[in-house]
Amino acid sequence: MPNKTTRCVLLSTTLDLRDYLAPEIARLDGIVSFVDHLDGSDAADVEMAVGWHPEPDAFTHYPNIKAACSIAAGADSLLHCPSMRDSIDIVRVIEPAQAEMMSGFVIWHAIYHQRRMGTYLQQQRDKVWQRLPQRAAREVPVGILGYGAIGARVASDLSMLGFPVKVWSRTPKMTSAGVAGFHGTDGLDRMLDDTEVLINLLPLTSETRGILNASLFAKLRRGAYLIHVGRGAHMVEHHIFAALDSGQLSGASIDVFPIEPLPADSPFWTHPKILLTPHDACDVTMAAVGGTIRATAEAVQAGLRPRDTVDRVRGY
């Protein structure tokens, strides 16, 4: 337990974090003292931050921050904040239940493609009664970009449903039964070859930014389907539309976008081959966020590095 209350500043341009975290702030009373950004209190006493899309200069005001917690599994907005210092540990929320939620979401979209539900929805609108040829899961090869804890769960669950599953990761990893693993540049090409459903679960790094592009799509089976639940900046947007319009992609389920909320004039809203959701594939529970904040405060007071700290070299 910490031997004093840790002062923690709330930093966000998109959320009222005090309101959002209200139940956990109450539970952490006596352990963490939360202050609002530039509220006039002594900034030198602040040793910790909770942030979500902070102002670009946010961290310049707090010279003694030792750790900054995200409120989600992703910590990109903290990692890429211009005022973030190398001396500050960036902490993300890790929760096993996320993998289960993400797997269910991805499986739904994979089966949506396999069973041609998009066509059936259009037939319903057109009042057309016409059965379509069915395909077994074994006829629909799946490729997964990213094989962390969530990727491993998604791959295992899809494999158990009968889909042939290939996965790609930056470095070699042991895979579960029925899942073929690939890594590195050459491995990526081999994983993509003949893949029909491509699932993107990658973190955002300098190497993965813009990875969903024309060159990658060209390596997939023609008429492939994209399920994008990674980061918005993975997409080269005009390449997505070109691949859909040419038929190289038969459709895409997209949950994350470069700008969120998605602007009303974005063509993603109206493209007939896109099924979109508002960054809702999975989420962490508020209890997990509170637990991460508490564990980080205790580590700061003990002079230790917090758990679940982002590796700046890898970018996650």
Contacts in CASP RR format, 6 or more apart in sequence:
PFRMAT RR
TARGET T0000
AUTHOR 0000-0000-0000
METHOD contacts of the structure
MODEL  1
MPNKTTRCVLLSTTLDLRDYLAPEIARLDGIVSFVDHLDGSDAADVEMAV
GWHPEPDAFTHYPNIKAACSIAAGADSLLHCPSMRDSIDIVRVIEPAQAE
MMSGFVIWHAIYHQRRMGTYLQQQRDKVWQRLPQRAAREVPVGILGYGAI
GARVASDLSMLGFPVKVWSRTPKMTSAGVAGFHGTDGLDRMLDDTEVLIN
LLPLTSETRGILNASLFAKLRRGAYLIHVGRGAHMVEHHIFAALDSGQLS
GASIDVFPIEPLPADSPFWTHPKILLTPHDACDVTMAAVGGTIRATAEAV
QAGLRPRDTVDRVRGY
1 31 0 8 1.000
1 298 0 8 1.000
2 31 0 8 1.000
2 297 0 8 1.000
2 298 0 8 1.000
2 300 0 8 1.000
2 301 0 8 1.000
2 302 0 8 1.000
3 301 0 8 1.000
4 301 0 8 1.000
5 30 0 8 1.000
5 31 0 8 1.000
5 32 0 8 1.000
5 33 0 8 1.000
6 31 0 8 1.000
6 32 0 8 1.000
6 33 0 8 1.000
6 47 0 8 1.000
6 48 0 8 1.000
6 297 0 8 1.000
6 300 0 8 1.000
6 301 0 8 1.000
7 32 0 8 1.000
7 33 0 8 1.000
7 35 0 8 1.000
7 45 0 8 1.000
7 46 0 8 1.000
7 47 0 8 1.000
7 48 0 8 1.000
8 32 0 8 1.000
8 33 0 8 1.000
8 34 0 8 1.000
8 35 0 8 1.000
8 46 0 8 1.000
8 47 0 8 1.000
8 48 0 8 1.000
8 49 0 8 1.000
8 50 0 8 1.000
8 293 0 8 1.000
8 297 0 8 1.000
9 34 0 8 1.000
9 35 0 8 1.000
9 36 0 8 1.000
9 37 0 8 1.000
9 43 0 8 1.000
9 46 0 8 1.000
9 48 0 8 1.000
9 49 0 8 1.000
9 50 0 8 1.000
9 62 0 8 1.000
9 65 0 8 1.000
10 17 0 8 1.000
10 18 0 8 1.000
10 21 0 8 1.000
10 34 0 8 1.000
10 35 0 8 1.000
10 36 0 8 1.000
10 37 0 8 1.000
10 49 0 8 1.000
10 50 0 8 1.000
10 51 0 8 1.000
11 17 0 8 1.000
11 37 0 8 1.000
11 49 0 8 1.000
11 50 0 8 1.000
11 51 0 8 1.000
11 52 0 8 1.000
11 54 0 8 1.000
11 55 0 8 1.000
11 58 0 8 1.000
11 59 0 8 1.000
11 68 0 8 1.000
12 51 0 8 1.000
12 52 0 8 1.000
12 53 0 8 1.000
12 54 0 8 1.000
13 53 0 8 1.000
13 54 0 8 1.000
13 55 0 8 1.000
14 52 0 8 1.000
14 53 0 8 1.000
15 52 0 8 1.000
15 53 0 8 1.000
15 71 0 8 1.000
17 50 0 8 1.000
17 51 0 8 1.000
17 52 0 8 1.000
17 71 0 8 1.000
18 25 0 8 1.000
18 34 0 8 1.000
18 36 0 8 1.000
20 71 0 8 1.000
21 34 0 8 1.000
21 50 0 8 1.000
21 71 0 8 1.000
21 286 0 8 1.000
21 289 0 8 1.000
21 290 0 8 1.000
21 293 0 8 1.000
23 286 0 8 1.000
24 286 0 8 1.000
24 287 0 8 1.000
24 289 0 8 1.000
24 290 0 8 1.000
24 291 0 8 1.000
24 293 0 8 1.000
25 32 0 8 1.000
25 34 0 8 1.000
27 290 0 8 1.000
28 34 0 8 1.000
28 290 0 8 1.000
28 293 0 8 1.000
28 294 0 8 1.000
28 297 0 8 1.000
31 294 0 8 1.000
31 297 0 8 1.000
31 298 0 8 1.000
32 48 0 8 1.000
32 293 0 8 1.000
32 294 0 8 1.000
32 297 0 8 1.000
34 50 0 8 1.000
35 41 0 8 1.000
35 46 0 8 1.000
37 54 0 8 1.000
37 55 0 8 1.000
37 58 0 8 1.000
37 61 0 8 1.000
38 61 0 8 1.000
43 61 0 8 1.000
43 62 0 8 1.000
43 63 0 8 1.000
44 63 0 8 1.000
44 64 0 8 1.000
45 64 0 8 1.000
46 62 0 8 1.000
46 64 0 8 1.000
46 65 0 8 1.000
47 64 0 8 1.000
47 65 0 8 1.000
47 66 0 8 1.000
47 67 0 8 1.000
47 300 0 8 1.000
48 65 0 8 1.000
48 66 0 8 1.000
48 67 0 8 1.000
48 68 0 8 1.000
48 69 0 8 1.000
48 296 0 8 1.000
48 297 0 8 1.000
48 300 0 8 1.000
49 58 0 8 1.000
49 59 0 8 1.000
49 62 0 8 1.000
49 65 0 8 1.000
49 67 0 8 1.000
49 68 0 8 1.000
49 69 0 8 1.000
49 88 0 8 1.000
50 68 0 8 1.000
50 69 0 8 1.000
50 71 0 8 1.000
50 293 0 8 1.000
51 68 0 8 1.000
51 69 0 8 1.000
51 70 0 8 1.000
51 71 0 8 1.000
51 77 0 8 1.000
51 78 0 8 1.000
52 70 0 8 1.000
52 71 0 8 1.000
52 72 0 8 1.000
52 77 0 8 1.000
53 77 0 8 1.000
54 77 0 8 1.000
54 78 0 8 1.000
54 81 0 8 1.000
56 81 0 8 1.000
56 82 0 8 1.000
56 83 0 8 1.000
57 82 0 8 1.000
57 83 0 8 1.000
58 81 0 8 1.000
58 83 0 8 1.000
59 65 0 8 1.000
59 68 0 8 1.000
59 81 0 8 1.000
59 83 0 8 1.000
59 84 0 8 1.000
59 85 0 8 1.000
59 88 0 8 1.000
60 83 0 8 1.000
65 85 0 8 1.000
65 88 0 8 1.000
66 87 0 8 1.000
66 88 0 8 1.000
66 89 0 8 1.000
66 300 0 8 1.000
66 303 0 8 1.000
67 88 0 8 1.000
67 89 0 8 1.000
67 90 0 8 1.000
67 91 0 8 1.000
67 296 0 8 1.000
67 299 0 8 1.000
67 300 0 8 1.000
67 306 0 8 1.000
67 309 0 8 1.000
68 78 0 8 1.000
68 84 0 8 1.000
68 88 0 8 1.000
68 89 0 8 1.000
68 90 0 8 1.000
68 91 0 8 1.000
69 91 0 8 1.000
69 92 0 8 1.000
69 93 0 8 1.000
69 289 0 8 1.000
69 292 0 8 1.000
69 293 0 8 1.000
69 296 0 8 1.000
70 77 0 8 1.000
70 78 0 8 1.000
70 90 0 8 1.000
70 91 0 8 1.000
70 92 0 8 1.000
70 93 0 8 1.000
71 93 0 8 1.000
71 284 0 8 1.000
71 289 0 8 1.000
72 92 0 8 1.000
72 93 0 8 1.000
72 283 0 8 1.000
72 284 0 8 1.000
73 92 0 8 1.000
73 93 0 8 1.000
73 94 0 8 1.000
73 95 0 8 1.000
73 98 0 8 1.000
73 284 0 8 1.000
74 92 0 8 1.000
74 93 0 8 1.000
74 203 0 8 1.000
74 316 0 8 1.000
75 90 0 8 1.000
75 91 0 8 1.000
75 92 0 8 1.000
75 310 0 8 1.000
75 316 0 8 1.000
76 204 0 8 1.000
76 231 0 8 1.000
78 84 0 8 1.000
78 90 0 8 1.000
78 310 0 8 1.000
79 90 0 8 1.000
79 310 0 8 1.000
79 312 0 8 1.000
79 315 0 8 1.000
84 90 0 8 1.000
86 312 0 8 1.000
89 305 0 8 1.000
89 306 0 8 1.000
89 309 0 8 1.000
89 310 0 8 1.000
90 309 0 8 1.000
90 310 0 8 1.000
90 312 0 8 1.000
91 292 0 8 1.000
91 296 0 8 1.000
91 306 0 8 1.000
91 307 0 8 1.000
91 308 0 8 1.000
91 309 0 8 1.000
91 310 0 8 1.000
92 292 0 8 1.000
92 308 0 8 1.000
92 310 0 8 1.000
92 316 0 8 1.000
93 284 0 8 1.000
93 288 0 8 1.000
93 289 0 8 1.000
93 292 0 8 1.000
93 308 0 8 1.000
94 149 0 8 1.000
94 288 0 8 1.000
94 292 0 8 1.000
94 308 0 8 1.000
95 284 0 8 1.000
95 285 0 8 1.000
95 288 0 8 1.000
96 149 0 8 1.000
97 285 0 8 1.000
97 288 0 8 1.000
98 150 0 8 1.000
98 282 0 8 1.000
98 283 0 8 1.000
98 284 0 8 1.000
99 149 0 8 1.000
99 150 0 8 1.000
99 151 0 8 1.000
99 152 0 8 1.000
99 153 0 8 1.000
99 154 0 8 1.000
100 153 0 8 1.000
101 281 0 8 1.000
101 282 0 8 1.000
101 283 0 8 1.000
102 150 0 8 1.000
102 151 0 8 1.000
102 153 0 8 1.000
102 154 0 8 1.000
102 201 0 8 1.000
102 229 0 8 1.000
102 281 0 8 1.000
102 282 0 8 1.000
103 150 0 8 1.000
103 153 0 8 1.000
103 154 0 8 1.000
103 157 0 8 1.000
104 157 0 8 1.000
105 229 0 8 1.000
105 255 0 8 1.000
105 281 0 8 1.000
105 282 0 8 1.000
106 154 0 8 1.000
106 158 0 8 1.000
106 199 0 8 1.000
106 227 0 8 1.000
106 229 0 8 1.000
106 281 0 8 1.000
107 154 0 8 1.000
107 157 0 8 1.000
107 158 0 8 1.000
107 161 0 8 1.000
109 227 0 8 1.000
109 253 0 8 1.000
109 275 0 8 1.000
110 140 0 8 1.000
110 142 0 8 1.000
110 158 0 8 1.000
110 163 0 8 1.000
110 197 0 8 1.000
110 199 0 8 1.000
110 225 0 8 1.000
110 227 0 8 1.000
111 117 0 8 1.000
112 118 0 8 1.000
112 253 0 8 1.000
112 275 0 8 1.000
113 140 0 8 1.000
113 196 0 8 1.000
113 197 0 8 1.000
113 225 0 8 1.000
113 250 0 8 1.000
113 251 0 8 1.000
114 135 0 8 1.000
114 137 0 8 1.000
114 140 0 8 1.000
114 197 0 8 1.000
115 134 0 8 1.000
116 132 0 8 1.000
118 275 0 8 1.000
119 132 0 8 1.000
120 132 0 8 1.000
123 129 0 8 1.000
123 130 0 8 1.000
136 162 0 8 1.000
137 161 0 8 1.000
137 162 0 8 1.000
137 163 0 8 1.000
138 162 0 8 1.000
138 163 0 8 1.000
138 164 0 8 1.000
140 163 0 8 1.000
140 164 0 8 1.000
140 196 0 8 1.000
140 197 0 8 1.000
141 163 0 8 1.000
141 164 0 8 1.000
141 165 0 8 1.000
141 166 0 8 1.000
141 194 0 8 1.000
141 195 0 8 1.000
141 196 0 8 1.000
141 197 0 8 1.000
141 221 0 8 1.000
142 158 0 8 1.000
142 163 0 8 1.000
142 164 0 8 1.000
142 165 0 8 1.000
142 166 0 8 1.000
142 195 0 8 1.000
142 196 0 8 1.000
142 197 0 8 1.000
142 198 0 8 1.000
142 199 0 8 1.000
143 165 0 8 1.000
143 166 0 8 1.000
143 167 0 8 1.000
143 168 0 8 1.000
143 191 0 8 1.000
143 192 0 8 1.000
143 195 0 8 1.000
143 197 0 8 1.000
143 198 0 8 1.000
143 199 0 8 1.000
144 151 0 8 1.000
144 154 0 8 1.000
144 155 0 8 1.000
144 165 0 8 1.000
144 166 0 8 1.000
144 167 0 8 1.000
144 168 0 8 1.000
144 198 0 8 1.000
144 199 0 8 1.000
144 201 0 8 1.000
145 168 0 8 1.000
145 198 0 8 1.000
145 199 0 8 1.000
145 200 0 8 1.000
145 201 0 8 1.000
145 202 0 8 1.000
145 211 0 8 1.000
146 167 0 8 1.000
146 168 0 8 1.000
146 169 0 8 1.000
146 200 0 8 1.000
146 201 0 8 1.000
146 202 0 8 1.000
147 155 0 8 1.000
147 167 0 8 1.000
147 168 0 8 1.000
147 169 0 8 1.000
147 173 0 8 1.000
147 175 0 8 1.000
147 181 0 8 1.000
148 169 0 8 1.000
148 173 0 8 1.000
148 201 0 8 1.000
150 201 0 8 1.000
150 282 0 8 1.000
151 167 0 8 1.000
151 201 0 8 1.000
152 175 0 8 1.000
152 176 0 8 1.000
154 199 0 8 1.000
154 201 0 8 1.000
155 165 0 8 1.000
155 167 0 8 1.000
155 175 0 8 1.000
155 176 0 8 1.000
155 179 0 8 1.000
156 176 0 8 1.000
156 179 0 8 1.000
158 165 0 8 1.000
159 165 0 8 1.000
159 176 0 8 1.000
159 177 0 8 1.000
159 178 0 8 1.000
159 179 0 8 1.000
163 197 0 8 1.000
165 178 0 8 1.000
165 179 0 8 1.000
165 180 0 8 1.000
166 179 0 8 1.000
166 180 0 8 1.000
166 181 0 8 1.000
166 182 0 8 1.000
166 191 0 8 1.000
166 195 0 8 1.000
167 173 0 8 1.000
167 175 0 8 1.000
167 179 0 8 1.000
167 180 0 8 1.000
167 181 0 8 1.000
167 182 0 8 1.000
167 191 0 8 1.000
168 181 0 8 1.000
168 182 0 8 1.000
168 183 0 8 1.000
168 184 0 8 1.000
168 187 0 8 1.000
168 188 0 8 1.000
168 191 0 8 1.000
168 192 0 8 1.000
169 181 0 8 1.000
169 182 0 8 1.000
169 183 0 8 1.000
170 183 0 8 1.000
170 184 0 8 1.000
170 207 0 8 1.000
170 314 0 8 1.000
171 183 0 8 1.000
171 184 0 8 1.000
172 183 0 8 1.000
173 181 0 8 1.000
173 183 0 8 1.000
175 181 0 8 1.000
180 191 0 8 1.000
181 191 0 8 1.000
182 188 0 8 1.000
182 190 0 8 1.000
182 191 0 8 1.000
189 219 0 8 1.000
192 198 0 8 1.000
192 216 0 8 1.000
192 219 0 8 1.000
192 220 0 8 1.000
193 219 0 8 1.000
194 221 0 8 1.000
195 220 0 8 1.000
195 221 0 8 1.000
195 224 0 8 1.000
196 220 0 8 1.000
196 221 0 8 1.000
196 223 0 8 1.000
196 224 0 8 1.000
196 225 0 8 1.000
197 224 0 8 1.000
197 225 0 8 1.000
197 227 0 8 1.000
198 220 0 8 1.000
198 224 0 8 1.000
198 225 0 8 1.000
198 226 0 8 1.000
198 227 0 8 1.000
199 227 0 8 1.000
199 229 0 8 1.000
200 211 0 8 1.000
200 212 0 8 1.000
200 226 0 8 1.000
200 227 0 8 1.000
200 228 0 8 1.000
200 229 0 8 1.000
200 230 0 8 1.000
200 234 0 8 1.000
201 229 0 8 1.000
201 230 0 8 1.000
202 208 0 8 1.000
202 211 0 8 1.000
202 230 0 8 1.000
202 231 0 8 1.000
202 234 0 8 1.000
203 230 0 8 1.000
203 231 0 8 1.000
203 314 0 8 1.000
203 315 0 8 1.000
203 316 0 8 1.000
204 230 0 8 1.000
204 231 0 8 1.000
204 232 0 8 1.000
204 233 0 8 1.000
204 234 0 8 1.000
204 315 0 8 1.000
204 316 0 8 1.000
205 314 0 8 1.000
205 315 0 8 1.000
205 316 0 8 1.000
208 231 0 8 1.000
208 234 0 8 1.000
209 233 0 8 1.000
209 234 0 8 1.000
210 233 0 8 1.000
210 234 0 8 1.000
210 235 0 8 1.000
210 236 0 8 1.000
211 234 0 8 1.000
212 226 0 8 1.000
212 228 0 8 1.000
212 234 0 8 1.000
212 235 0 8 1.000
212 236 0 8 1.000
212 239 0 8 1.000
212 240 0 8 1.000
213 236 0 8 1.000
213 239 0 8 1.000
214 236 0 8 1.000
214 239 0 8 1.000
214 242 0 8 1.000
214 243 0 8 1.000
217 224 0 8 1.000
217 226 0 8 1.000
217 239 0 8 1.000
217 243 0 8 1.000
217 248 0 8 1.000
217 249 0 8 1.000
218 248 0 8 1.000
220 248 0 8 1.000
220 249 0 8 1.000
222 247 0 8 1.000
222 248 0 8 1.000
223 247 0 8 1.000
223 248 0 8 1.000
223 249 0 8 1.000
223 250 0 8 1.000
223 251 0 8 1.000
224 248 0 8 1.000
224 249 0 8 1.000
224 250 0 8 1.000
225 249 0 8 1.000
225 250 0 8 1.000
225 251 0 8 1.000
225 252 0 8 1.000
225 253 0 8 1.000
226 240 0 8 1.000
226 249 0 8 1.000
226 251 0 8 1.000
226 252 0 8 1.000
226 253 0 8 1.000
226 254 0 8 1.000
227 252 0 8 1.000
227 253 0 8 1.000
228 234 0 8 1.000
228 235 0 8 1.000
228 252 0 8 1.000
228 253 0 8 1.000
228 254 0 8 1.000
228 255 0 8 1.000
228 256 0 8 1.000
229 255 0 8 1.000
229 256 0 8 1.000
229 281 0 8 1.000
230 255 0 8 1.000
230 256 0 8 1.000
231 256 0 8 1.000
232 256 0 8 1.000
232 257 0 8 1.000
232 258 0 8 1.000
233 258 0 8 1.000
234 256 0 8 1.000
235 254 0 8 1.000
235 257 0 8 1.000
235 258 0 8 1.000
237 258 0 8 1.000
240 249 0 8 1.000
240 252 0 8 1.000
240 254 0 8 1.000
241 267 0 8 1.000
241 271 0 8 1.000
243 249 0 8 1.000
244 250 0 8 1.000
244 251 0 8 1.000
244 252 0 8 1.000
244 271 0 8 1.000
244 273 0 8 1.000
244 274 0 8 1.000
249 273 0 8 1.000
250 273 0 8 1.000
251 273 0 8 1.000
251 274 0 8 1.000
251 275 0 8 1.000
252 273 0 8 1.000
252 274 0 8 1.000
252 275 0 8 1.000
253 274 0 8 1.000
253 275 0 8 1.000
253 276 0 8 1.000
253 277 0 8 1.000
254 268 0 8 1.000
254 274 0 8 1.000
254 275 0 8 1.000
254 276 0 8 1.000
254 277 0 8 1.000
255 276 0 8 1.000
255 277 0 8 1.000
255 278 0 8 1.000
255 279 0 8 1.000
255 280 0 8 1.000
255 281 0 8 1.000
256 279 0 8 1.000
256 281 0 8 1.000
257 266 0 8 1.000
257 268 0 8 1.000
257 279 0 8 1.000
259 266 0 8 1.000
260 278 0 8 1.000
260 279 0 8 1.000
261 278 0 8 1.000
262 268 0 8 1.000
262 269 0 8 1.000
262 276 0 8 1.000
262 278 0 8 1.000
268 274 0 8 1.000
268 276 0 8 1.000
269 276 0 8 1.000
292 308 0 8 1.000
295 306 0 8 1.000
295 307 0 8 1.000
296 306 0 8 1.000
299 305 0 8 1.000
299 306 0 8 1.000
299 307 0 8 1.000
300 306 0 8 1.000
310 316 0 8 1.000
END
